[in-house]
Each structure stands twice: as structure tokens, then as C-alpha cells.
Amino acid sequence: MEKIAIIGLGYVGLPLAIEFGKKYRVVGFDINKARIEELQQGNDHTLEADLDSLKQAADLYNTDKTKGLTFSYSEGDIKECNIYIVTVPTPIDDFNSPDLKPLVKASQTVGRVISKGDIVIYESTTYPGCTEEDCIPIIESISGLRFNVDFFAGYSPERINPGDKVNTLTKIKKVTSGSTPEIADKVDALYRSIIEAGTHKAPSIKVAEASKIIENSQRDLNISFVNELSFIFDKIGIDTTDVIEAAATKWNFLKYQPGLVGGHCISVDPYYLVKKAEKLGYIPQVILSGRNVNNAMASFIANKVMKLMINKSLPIKDSNILILGVTFKENCPDIRNTKVLDIYKELREFGVNVDIYDNWVNKDELYHEYGVRTIEEIDENKKYSAVILAVPHENFKKLDFEHFHRQGAVIFDVKAVIDRQWVDGRL
């Protein structure tokens, strides 16, 4: 009988634990005690879990010996598991180099609890070769077990899209792989038992790792192209969104929109591929060029707002600017690698006062991670010289932008969602 441990209960691990918990005995493990206590109380600050499904899976644990979900921060509670699925984050450091510390610590944890015949499956996004060349040796060293003799491995890249309530875990086809043909079949069958959309069994772990890394690298490059177009069209004096709408009338045009590229995937994963390529003696030109363009967007937006203010004869020094939204994308509380704060920092260098408003964000988490505080609510009596809609949360689309327009403020729409008659600039 399968007993599964999900190691890491963030945006990826929790939905996975819930779905597996409906059919198997599952222990959701995380080193964050506060996170475990939150989940034990049936809450989820990431807003990714369906709370009814969470309760259903948790209740099963008490009524059925073959299935159900429980949570723990104690390694002893996962020692009896025979399948370990690692879903920890894989961020980059301040120098854009892969930060494998969470993956290393998770592998050390597995090494301390894994037994003969067990399988460890990695879902964390990383470069091709990381599972077998970096993670497995750690498990071997700590456990004393031999890879593909005493224990086995698989890789099935996560495809979670934070904030998306349509394309959820079970509705997205899952890539699977294993360290031997037999284990590949077993891993594939395991995921196929919960994924409604089906699975795709890759021929090797490295292929599965590579498939994930190019998914987001491809999107990063496509967005960088339209971002660069926005630089060019701004100089020409035409609207990028107008150009894209016109071009999109052809059936085979890919309708990407310009914008900030942050978050835990698109702005991070290309650096993992770059690092692997550099180790092999190749400097990837196209990928790095796309990254450079996308990283320049925050500066472009801040400078554009300053120019629009000058055109309206608005003073720069000590003026008040309101930024709407600080999460990395709309309709979710995720602040990982948000590029909105790059706009904030750039504006501050001009000597302006910047307020950030975002009722989706966990204010304490934002301050802990970035040292930035948000305002509790928008003061309609405060005179803003500029308003930047950085993240188009659904509730922001309903704001009275005409009010700011009447005040004489510059209104900049990063995602082109505001009624155009009130907008001074957009990407």
C-alpha cells in the first residue's frame, strides 16, 4: 500500500497533497511549524487550496486506513512512507544564480527517512541533471543506500499556475519520468490516478527536467519580444496594444502582451538553464538577451511616468505617486520575485513619495521579505500626481479612475485594462 510524503507545502505541494490524499495515505510535511498549524486548522494563506477538498482529504485520514491527509513538521511522521515527493522552491540569488539550498535540505531530509525499495520524486523546477547529479548523491550519502539498487527516483515537473482557478492541478497534463523503465511506469501510474488530463511519460529524468525549464524560458522570450516592441513603439509614438490587436487578426499570430515579468517561474527558470549551459562551456545569447529586456521593464515604466508628469507640468520632487498592486500577478497573494517593487525603488530615486495599495497581499509577509509597507486603504482626498495600475486585480478594474483623472494625475496602465479615456500612458 502506497504511503506518500509531500515535502514542502507551498503553492505546489499543498494542492498535490490534497489530491493524493483523496486516494492514498498522505503526510504533508513542511519545516515551517506555523504553516503546518495553519493547514491543520483548515486554512491556506496562499489561496491555492480548495478548502472543502482540504477538509475532505483531512477527514478521510480519520475514517479510512487506506487514504486521507495529515500534516506534520516532524521527520518521524514521514519515516514510514514509501514514496517521497519533493515540492520545495528553487529560487535564484541576488546574482541570478540558482539557489539549491531548499532542494539540498529536502534531499537531506529524504536521506534521513528513506528505506530500501522507496521512491523519491522531485517536482521542483531545475536544470537537466540536477535530480541525478546533485540531489540523489545527497540521499545516497546520508542514507547509505544505493541509487537504482536500494531506492529509486522520478521527476514530474510542477505546472501550477497561481491564481488560476480553471487550469488547476488535475486538469493539466502531467509529464512523468523514472530512473528505470519499471519505476517510470510506476511513477506514471501514480500520477495518472489523480490527473484527469492524463500524463506524458518522458524517456528520461533529464528530458522531463528540460521540458519544464523550456516551458517558461519560451514564454520569457516571447514576452521579451513584445516588451522590446513597446520600447520601439514608444519612440515611434504609437500604442503597442493597438499594434498587437491589429496583428492578432491573423490566425497564426501569438498574442503576447508586454508587461512586468516576475514570479517564481518565468523570471527564474531561464537562469537555471543558463547556469547549466555555462557549466558545459556555452554562453546562451538569446535567453540572456530576453532576460535583460524583461528586467528593464520596471525602469522603463518609472521613467515613462516621470516624462508624462513633466509633460503635464507636474512637479517631480516630493510628489505623491500611488502604485496599485504589488503581487507578481493578478488575483493571487504571491509576492515571490515581484517586479513591482523595482518600479517602487526606481520612483523613490526620483525623490517622490510612493504609496502601494494591494488588498490581496499579506502585509506582514511583504514587509518581512522586502521591508516595504502598503497603505491600508486609498485616501481619496490625497492628491496623487500619478497613479500606476501595476497589477490588474479584478477589484482594481472597478476603481474610479475618472476621479484621479479629474485631480490631474498621470494614469499609467501597465496591462492595458483601464478605460482608455482616463489613461495617459500604457505598455
C-alpha positions in Angstrom: 0.0 0.0 0.0 1.4 3.4 -1.0 2.0 6.0 1.7 3.1 9.3 0.3 5.1 12.1 1.9 4.8 15.5 0.2 7.8 17.6 1.3 7.1 21.3 1.0 3.5 22.7 1.3 3.6 25.8 -0.7 1.8 26.7 -4.0 2.8 23.3 -5.5 2.9 20.9 -2.6 -0.5 21.6 -0.9 -2.7 21.1 -4.0 -0.8 17.9 -4.7 -1.1 16.6 -1.1 -4.9 17.2 -1.2 -5.4 15.3 -4.5 -3.2 12.4 -3.5 -4.9 12.4 0.0 -8.3 11.6 -1.7 -6.9 8.2 -2.8 -3.8 7.4 -0.7 -2.4 7.9 2.8 -0.5 11.2 2.6 1.6 13.1 5.1 2.1 16.7 4.1 5.5 17.8 5.6 6.9 21.2 6.0 9.7 22.6 8.2 7.6 25.7 8.8 5.6 25.0 12.0 3.3 27.9 11.5 2.4 26.6 8.1 1.5 23.2 9.4 -0.6 24.7 12.2 -2.4 26.8 9.6 -3.2 23.8 7.5 -4.3 21.7 10.5 -6.9 24.4 11.2 -8.1 24.1 7.6 -6.7 27.4 6.4 -4.4 28.3 3.5 -2.9 31.8 3.1 -1.8 31.1 -0.5 -5.4 30.7 -1.6 -4.4 27.9 -3.9 -6.2 25.1 -2.0 -9.9 24.3 -2.3 -10.8 24.4 1.4 -13.6 21.9 1.0 -11.3 19.5 -0.7 -8.7 20.1 2.1 -11.3 19.2 4.7 -12.4 16.2 2.8 -8.9 14.8 2.5 -8.2 15.5 6.1 -11.4 13.9 7.3 -10.6 10.7 5.3 -7.5 10.2 7.4 -9.7 9.6 10.4 -12.2 7.3 8.8 -10.2 5.3 6.2 -7.0 3.4 6.8 -6.1 3.5 3.1 -6.4 7.2 2.3 -6.5 10.6 3.8 -4.2 13.6 4.5 -2.5 14.8 7.7 0.2 17.4 8.3 3.4 17.4 10.2 6.7 19.2 10.8 8.3 16.2 12.4 10.5 13.9 10.3 9.5 11.0 12.4 6.0 11.2 10.9 7.2 10.6 7.3 9.6 7.7 8.1 7.0 5.1 7.3 6.3 6.5 3.9 7.5 4.7 0.8 7.1 7.5 -1.8 8.6 10.9 -1.1 7.6 13.8 -3.4 9.8 17.0 -3.1 8.0 20.2 -4.0 10.2 22.9 -2.4 11.0 26.2 -4.2 14.0 26.7 -6.4 14.8 30.4 -6.4 17.7 32.4 -7.6 20.1 34.6 -5.5 21.0 38.2 -5.8 23.4 37.4 -8.6 20.8 35.4 -10.7 22.4 32.1 -9.8 20.4 29.0 -8.9 19.8 28.7 -5.1 19.6 25.0 -4.4 19.6 25.3 -0.6 15.9 24.3 -0.3 16.4 21.4 -2.6 19.6 20.3 -0.8 17.8 20.5 2.6 14.8 18.5 1.3 17.2 15.8 -0.1 18.9 15.6 3.3 15.5 15.1 4.9 14.7 12.3 2.5 18.1 10.8 3.1 17.4 10.5 6.8 14.0 8.8 6.4 14.1 6.8 3.1 14.2 3.0 3.3 15.0 0.2 0.9 12.6 0.0 -2.0 11.3 3.5 -1.6 10.9 6.1 -4.4 11.7 9.8 -4.3 10.1 12.0 -6.9 11.2 15.6 -7.5 8.7 18.3 -8.8 10.9 21.4 -8.1 11.9 23.1 -11.3 15.6 22.9 -12.0 18.1 22.3 -14.8 18.6 19.0 -16.6 20.8 16.7 -14.5 20.0 18.2 -11.1 18.0 15.3 -9.8 20.6 12.6 -10.6 23.8 14.7 -10.3 23.0 16.9 -7.3 20.1 15.5 -5.3 20.5 11.7 -5.4 24.1 11.7 -4.2 23.0 13.6 -1.1 20.4 10.9 -0.4 22.9 8.1 -1.0 25.5 9.7 1.3 23.1 10.2 4.2 21.0 7.0 3.9 23.8 4.6 2.9 21.5 3.2 0.3 22.5 2.7 -3.4 20.6 4.5 -6.2 18.7 2.2 -8.5 19.6 -0.7 -6.3 18.1 0.1 -2.9 16.0 3.1 -3.8 14.7 4.8 -7.0 13.8 8.2 -8.3 11.4 10.0 -10.6 10.9 13.5 -11.8 7.5 15.1 -12.6 7.7 18.9 -13.1 5.1 21.0 -11.4 2.7 23.0 -13.6 0.8 25.0 -11.1 -0.4 28.4 -12.2 -1.0 30.6 -9.1 -4.3 32.3 -9.1 -5.8 30.2 -11.9 -9.0 28.5 -10.8 -9.6 27.0 -14.2 -6.3 25.3 -15.2 -5.9 23.5 -11.8 -3.6 20.6 -10.9 -5.8 17.7 -12.2 -6.7 19.5 -15.4 -3.2 20.0 -16.7 -1.4 17.1 -18.4 1.5 15.9 -16.2 5.0 15.0 -17.5 6.4 12.0 -15.6 9.7 10.0 -15.6 11.6 7.5 -13.7 15.2 6.3 -13.1 14.4 2.8 -14.6 11.8 1.7 -17.1 9.9 -0.1 -14.3 9.9 2.9 -12.0 8.9 5.2 -14.8 5.8 3.1 -15.3 5.1 3.2 -11.6 5.5 6.9 -11.3 3.4 7.5 -14.4 0.6 5.3 -13.0 0.7 7.1 -9.7 0.1 10.5 -11.2 -2.3 9.1 -13.8 -4.5 8.0 -10.8 -5.2 11.7 -9.9 -4.6 13.7 -13.1 -7.8 13.9 -15.2 -5.9 15.4 -18.1 -3.6 12.4 -18.3 0.1 12.0 -18.3 3.1 12.1 -20.7 5.9 9.7 -19.8 9.2 11.2 -20.8 12.1 8.8 -21.8 14.4 10.0 -19.0 14.5 12.2 -15.9 16.8 14.7 -17.8 14.2 15.1 -20.6 11.5 15.7 -18.0 13.6 18.3 -16.3 14.4 20.0 -19.6 10.8 20.1 -20.7 9.8 22.1 -17.7 12.7 24.6 -18.0 12.0 25.4 -21.6 8.2 25.9 -21.0 8.9 29.0 -19.0 12.0 30.1 -21.0 9.9 30.1 -24.1 7.3 32.3 -22.5 10.0 34.6 -21.2 11.5 35.1 -24.7 8.1 35.7 -26.3 7.2 38.3 -23.7 10.7 39.9 -24.0 10.0 40.3 -27.8 6.8 42.3 -27.2 8.4 44.2 -24.3 11.2 45.3 -26.7 8.5 46.3 -29.2 7.0 48.5 -26.6 10.3 50.3 -26.3 10.4 50.8 -30.0 6.8 51.8 -30.5 7.1 54.3 -27.6 9.8 56.1 -29.5 7.7 56.0 -32.7 4.7 57.4 -30.8 2.2 54.5 -31.4 0.4 52.3 -28.9 1.8 48.8 -28.5 -1.6 47.3 -27.6 -3.1 48.8 -30.8 -0.4 47.2 -32.8 -0.8 43.8 -31.2 -4.6 43.9 -31.7 -4.1 44.6 -35.4 -1.5 41.9 -35.8 -3.6 39.4 -33.9 -6.2 39.5 -36.7 -4.0 36.9 -38.4 -4.8 33.4 -37.3 -1.2 32.4 -36.6 -0.1 35.4 -34.6 0.8 34.7 -31.0 -0.9 37.4 -28.9 1.6 38.0 -26.1 1.2 41.2 -24.1 4.0 43.4 -22.8 4.4 43.7 -19.1 6.4 43.0 -15.9 7.9 39.5 -15.8 8.3 38.4 -12.2 7.2 35.4 -10.1 8.8 32.1 -9.2 8.9 30.6 -12.8 9.1 32.7 -15.9 11.7 35.2 -14.5 13.7 32.5 -12.7 13.8 29.3 -14.7 15.8 30.7 -17.6 18.7 31.3 -15.2 18.8 27.6 -14.3 19.2 26.7 -18.0 21.8 29.4 -18.4 23.8 28.1 -15.5 23.8 24.5 -16.9 24.8 25.8 -20.3 27.7 27.8 -18.9 28.9 24.8 -17.0 29.1 23.0 -20.3 31.0 25.8 -21.9 28.2 27.5 -23.8 27.0 31.1 -23.2 23.3 31.3 -24.3 22.9 34.6 -26.1 19.1 34.6 -26.9 18.0 33.6 -23.4 20.2 36.2 -21.6 19.1 38.9 -24.1 15.4 38.2 -23.3 16.1 38.3 -19.6 17.9 41.7 -19.9 14.9 43.2 -21.8 12.4 41.9 -19.3 14.5 43.1 -16.4 14.5 46.6 -17.9 10.7 47.0 -17.9 10.4 48.4 -14.4 12.9 51.2 -15.1 11.1 51.9 -18.5 7.7 52.3 -16.7 9.1 54.5 -14.0 10.9 56.8 -16.4 7.9 56.9 -18.7 5.7 58.1 -15.8 8.2 60.8 -14.9 8.1 62.1 -18.5 4.3 62.1 -18.6 4.3 64.1 -15.3 6.7 66.6 -16.8 4.5 66.9 -19.9 1.6 67.8 -17.6 3.8 70.4 -15.8 3.6 68.3 -12.6 6.5 68.7 -10.2 8.6 65.6 -9.5 10.3 66.3 -6.2 8.2 65.3 -3.2 5.2 64.5 -5.4 2.8 61.6 -4.4 2.5 58.5 -6.6 0.1 55.6 -6.0 1.0 52.1 -7.2 -1.9 49.7 -7.4 -0.8 46.1 -6.9 2.4 44.6 -5.6 1.9 40.8 -6.1 3.7 39.3 -9.1 0.4 38.6 -11.0 -3.3 39.4 -10.7 -5.8 37.8 -8.3 -3.3 36.0 -6.1 -1.3 36.9 -3.0 2.1 35.6 -4.4 4.9 38.2 -4.0 7.8 36.0 -5.0 10.2 37.9 -7.2 7.7 40.6 -7.8 9.0 43.3 -10.2 6.5 45.9 -9.0 9.0 46.7 -6.2 11.6 47.6 -8.9 9.2 50.3 -10.1 8.8 51.4 -6.5 12.6 51.6 -6.0 13.1 53.4 -9.3 10.5 56.1 -8.4 11.9 56.6 -5.0 15.3 57.5 -6.6 13.5 60.4 -8.3 12.6 61.8 -4.9 8.9 61.1 -5.0 6.7 59.7 -2.2 5.2 56.3 -3.2 2.2 54.6 -1.7 1.4 51.0 -2.6 -2.1 49.6 -2.2 -2.9 45.9 -2.6 -5.6 44.2 -0.6 -4.5 40.8 -1.9 -1.1 40.9 -0.3 -0.1 39.6 3.2 1.3 42.9 4.5 3.5 41.3 7.2 5.0 38.9 4.7 5.7 41.8 2.3 7.4 43.8 5.0 9.4 40.7 6.2 10.6 39.8 2.7 11.2 43.3 1.2 11.0 45.9 4.0 8.1 47.7 2.3 4.7 48.6 3.8 1.5 49.0 1.9 -1.3 51.5 2.8 -4.5 50.2 4.4 -6.8 51.9 2.0 -6.8 54.6 -0.7 -7.3 58.1 0.6 -9.5 59.8 -2.0 -8.7 63.2 -0.5 -4.9 62.7 -1.0 -3.5 64.4 -4.1 -1.6 62.0 -6.3 0.4 63.2 -9.2 0.5 59.8 -10.8 -1.4 56.5 -10.4 0.2 53.3 -11.8 -2.0 50.2 -12.2 0.8 47.7 -12.0 -1.3 44.5 -11.2 -4.8 44.3 -12.6 -6.6 42.5 -9.8 -10.3 42.3 -10.6 -11.3 44.7 -7.8 -8.9 47.3 -9.2 -10.6 47.3 -12.5 -13.7 48.7 -10.8 -11.9 51.7 -9.2 -12.9 55.2 -10.1 -10.0 56.3 -12.4 -12.0 59.2 -13.5 -11.6 60.6 -10.0 -7.8 60.6 -10.4 -8.0 62.0 -13.9 -10.1 64.9 -12.6 -7.4 65.5 -10.0 -4.9 66.0 -12.8 -2.9 62.8 -12.1 -1.0 60.9 -14.7 -2.6 57.5 -15.0 -0.3 54.7 -16.3 -1.9 51.3 -17.2 0.7 48.6 -17.3 -1.7 45.9 -18.5 -4.0 48.0 -20.7 -7.2 47.2 -18.8 -8.4 50.7 -17.8 -11.0 52.7 -19.9 -8.7 54.4 -22.3 -10.2 57.9 -22.0 -8.7 58.2 -18.5 -5.2 56.8 -19.4 -2.1 58.9 -20.1 0.2 56.0 -20.9 0.3 52.2 -21.1 2.5 49.5 -22.4 
